[in-house]
Structure formats: structure tokens, C-alpha cells
Amino acid sequence: MKATAIVLLALSCVAALGCTAAREEQMAAANTSTANVAGQWSGFVRSGGTSVPVTLSLNQNGTNVTGNVTTGSDANLSGPVKGTVQGDRLKLSLETGTFSDLQVGRDTLTGVTSAGPINLRRLPK
């Protein structure tokens, strides 16, 4: 009987520690600062061995992002965009599908679009 009580107490402690660890992970994820991507961006996407100019105008409300993208070569890759920013990752979609998965730097956006690798810089206000 005493051994059973000790085993049950040990299992309860393990379960409590597991729940605490899971809660701490959730809190850490919630407290991750969200990058500010609002503003005007300009740069190039590498497509088929050429550099194609890209401009991006973004508005941000919390983690939700909306805006407009214009590419110099493909009307299918221009138009309204919407997406989310989580920490330093920005995912944007056009009506036709996912447009990009970008890494956010202080004044840079880099990553991959449906057209190829992209590098953008934030324009001064």
C-alpha cells in the first residue's frame, strides 16, 4: 500500500511538471515579439536568371498583414496581399495562392516567393 502511494505521488509530480513545461512553452510563444513589417519595401526577385523589380506596401494590425505587391514582369504576381507575421517570419498570399515566406530583419525582407528568391529593403518614411 505504501509503495502504491509513493508511485502515485511520483506519477502526479511527473504529470504536474509536464503540464508546467507545456504552459511555459505556450507563454514563451505568446510573448515572442512580432516584427513590425508595416511600410514601403522595394527590391528584386530573382526569376529565370534575371532580377525583377518588386515593390511592396504593407499595413499591420497585430499579427495580421495586408497590402499590395507590384512586380515588374508578371501581373499574376501583383495585386492585393494578406498574411501573418509570427516573430520574424512573414507569410503573404495573393488571391492566386501563397506568394512568399520571408525572414524579417530590421529593414530587410528575404526569402522565397513563388517566382524565386527575393530581397527587399524598407524605404525611408
C-alpha positions as a Markdown table, in Angstrom:
| # | Residue | x | y | z |
|---|---|---|---|---|
| 1 | Met | 0.0 | 0.0 | 0.0 |
| 2 | Lys | 2.8 | 2.4 | 0.9 |
| 3 | Ala | 4.6 | 1.6 | -2.3 |
| 4 | Thr | 1.5 | 2.3 | -4.4 |
| 5 | Ala | 1.0 | 5.7 | -2.7 |
| 6 | Ile | 4.7 | 6.6 | -3.5 |
| 7 | Val | 4.3 | 5.5 | -7.1 |
| 8 | Leu | 1.1 | 7.5 | -7.5 |
| 9 | Leu | 2.7 | 10.6 | -5.9 |
| 10 | Ala | 5.7 | 10.3 | -8.2 |
| 11 | Leu | 3.4 | 10.0 | -11.3 |
| 12 | Ser | 1.5 | 13.1 | -10.1 |
| 13 | Cys | 4.7 | 15.0 | -9.8 |
| 14 | Val | 5.8 | 14.0 | -13.3 |
| 15 | Ala | 2.4 | 15.0 | -14.8 |
| 16 | Ala | 2.5 | 18.3 | -13.0 |
| 17 | Leu | 6.0 | 19.0 | -14.3 |
| 18 | Gly | 4.9 | 18.1 | -17.8 |
| 19 | Cys | 1.9 | 20.4 | -17.7 |
| 20 | Thr | 4.1 | 23.3 | -16.3 |
| 21 | Ala | 6.6 | 22.8 | -19.1 |
| 22 | Ala | 3.9 | 22.9 | -21.8 |
| 23 | Arg | 2.4 | 26.0 | -20.3 |
| 24 | Glu | 5.8 | 27.7 | -20.2 |
| 25 | Glu | 6.3 | 26.9 | -23.9 |
| 26 | Gln | 2.8 | 28.4 | -24.7 |
| 27 | Met | 3.7 | 31.6 | -22.7 |
| 28 | Ala | 7.1 | 31.9 | -24.4 |
| 29 | Ala | 5.4 | 31.6 | -27.9 |
| 30 | Ala | 2.8 | 34.2 | -26.9 |
| 31 | Asn | 5.5 | 36.6 | -25.6 |
| 32 | Thr | 7.6 | 36.3 | -28.8 |
| 33 | Ser | 7.8 | 39.8 | -30.2 |
| 34 | Thr | 6.1 | 40.3 | -33.5 |
| 35 | Ala | 8.2 | 42.0 | -36.1 |
| 36 | Asn | 7.0 | 45.4 | -37.5 |
| 37 | Val | 6.6 | 45.0 | -41.3 |
| 38 | Ala | 4.4 | 48.0 | -41.9 |
| 39 | Gly | 5.7 | 50.4 | -44.6 |
| 40 | Gln | 7.0 | 50.5 | -48.1 |
| 41 | Trp | 9.5 | 47.9 | -49.3 |
| 42 | Ser | 11.5 | 47.8 | -52.6 |
| 43 | Gly | 13.9 | 45.3 | -54.1 |
| 44 | Phe | 14.2 | 42.4 | -56.5 |
| 45 | Val | 13.1 | 38.8 | -57.1 |
| 46 | Arg | 15.5 | 36.5 | -59.0 |
| 47 | Ser | 13.4 | 34.8 | -61.6 |
| 48 | Gly | 14.8 | 32.8 | -64.5 |
| 49 | Gly | 18.2 | 34.2 | -64.1 |
| 50 | Thr | 17.1 | 37.8 | -64.2 |
| 51 | Ser | 16.3 | 40.4 | -61.5 |
| 52 | Val | 12.7 | 41.6 | -61.5 |
| 53 | Pro | 11.8 | 44.8 | -59.5 |
| 54 | Val | 9.3 | 44.4 | -56.7 |
| 55 | Thr | 7.6 | 47.0 | -54.6 |
| 56 | Leu | 5.5 | 46.0 | -51.5 |
| 57 | Ser | 3.3 | 48.2 | -49.4 |
| 58 | Leu | 2.2 | 46.7 | -46.1 |
| 59 | Asn | -0.2 | 47.6 | -43.3 |
| 60 | Gln | -0.1 | 45.7 | -40.0 |
| 61 | Asn | -2.6 | 45.2 | -37.2 |
| 62 | Gly | -1.1 | 42.9 | -34.6 |
| 63 | Thr | 0.0 | 39.8 | -36.5 |
| 64 | Asn | -2.3 | 40.4 | -39.4 |
| 65 | Val | -0.8 | 42.0 | -42.5 |
| 66 | Thr | -2.5 | 43.4 | -45.7 |
| 67 | Gly | -1.1 | 45.4 | -48.6 |
| 68 | Asn | -0.2 | 45.4 | -52.2 |
| 69 | Val | 2.7 | 43.9 | -54.2 |
| 70 | Thr | 3.8 | 45.0 | -57.7 |
| 71 | Thr | 6.3 | 43.0 | -59.8 |
| 72 | Gly | 7.8 | 44.3 | -63.0 |
| 73 | Ser | 7.2 | 41.2 | -65.0 |
| 74 | Asp | 4.2 | 39.2 | -64.1 |
| 75 | Ala | 0.7 | 40.5 | -63.5 |
| 76 | Asn | -0.2 | 37.2 | -61.8 |
| 77 | Leu | 2.3 | 38.1 | -59.0 |
| 78 | Ser | 1.0 | 41.6 | -58.5 |
| 79 | Gly | -2.1 | 42.7 | -56.5 |
| 80 | Pro | -3.5 | 42.7 | -53.0 |
| 81 | Val | -1.7 | 40.5 | -50.4 |
| 82 | Lys | -2.7 | 39.4 | -47.0 |
| 83 | Gly | -0.9 | 37.3 | -44.4 |
| 84 | Thr | 0.5 | 37.0 | -41.0 |
| 85 | Val | 3.7 | 37.7 | -39.2 |
| 86 | Gln | 4.9 | 35.4 | -36.4 |
| 87 | Gly | 8.1 | 36.5 | -34.6 |
| 88 | Asp | 10.4 | 37.2 | -37.5 |
| 89 | Arg | 8.6 | 35.2 | -40.2 |
| 90 | Leu | 6.2 | 36.8 | -42.7 |
| 91 | Lys | 3.9 | 34.8 | -44.8 |
| 92 | Leu | 2.0 | 36.5 | -47.6 |
| 93 | Ser | -0.6 | 35.3 | -50.1 |
| 94 | Leu | -2.1 | 36.6 | -53.2 |
| 95 | Glu | -5.6 | 35.6 | -54.3 |
| 96 | Thr | -3.9 | 33.0 | -56.6 |
| 97 | Gly | -2.1 | 31.3 | -53.7 |
| 98 | Thr | 0.9 | 31.6 | -51.4 |
| 99 | Phe | 3.2 | 34.3 | -52.5 |
| 100 | Ser | 6.1 | 34.2 | -50.0 |
| 101 | Asp | 7.7 | 33.0 | -46.9 |
| 102 | Leu | 10.0 | 35.7 | -45.7 |
| 103 | Gln | 12.6 | 36.3 | -42.9 |
| 104 | Val | 12.2 | 39.7 | -41.4 |
| 105 | Gly | 15.3 | 41.7 | -40.5 |
| 106 | Arg | 15.4 | 45.2 | -39.1 |
| 107 | Asp | 14.9 | 46.8 | -42.5 |
| 108 | Thr | 15.1 | 43.8 | -44.8 |
| 109 | Leu | 12.8 | 41.0 | -46.0 |
| 110 | Thr | 14.5 | 38.0 | -47.6 |
| 111 | Gly | 13.2 | 34.6 | -48.6 |
| 112 | Val | 11.5 | 32.7 | -51.3 |
| 113 | Thr | 8.5 | 33.7 | -53.4 |
| 114 | Ser | 6.5 | 31.7 | -55.9 |
| 115 | Ala | 8.7 | 33.4 | -58.6 |
| 116 | Gly | 12.1 | 32.8 | -56.9 |
| 117 | Pro | 14.4 | 34.3 | -54.2 |
| 118 | Ile | 13.6 | 37.8 | -53.0 |
| 119 | Asn | 15.4 | 40.6 | -51.3 |
| 120 | Leu | 13.6 | 43.7 | -50.2 |
| 121 | Arg | 14.7 | 46.8 | -48.2 |
| 122 | Arg | 12.4 | 49.1 | -46.2 |
| 123 | Leu | 12.1 | 52.5 | -47.8 |
| 124 | Pro | 12.6 | 55.6 | -45.5 |
| 125 | Lys | 9.5 | 57.3 | -44.4 |
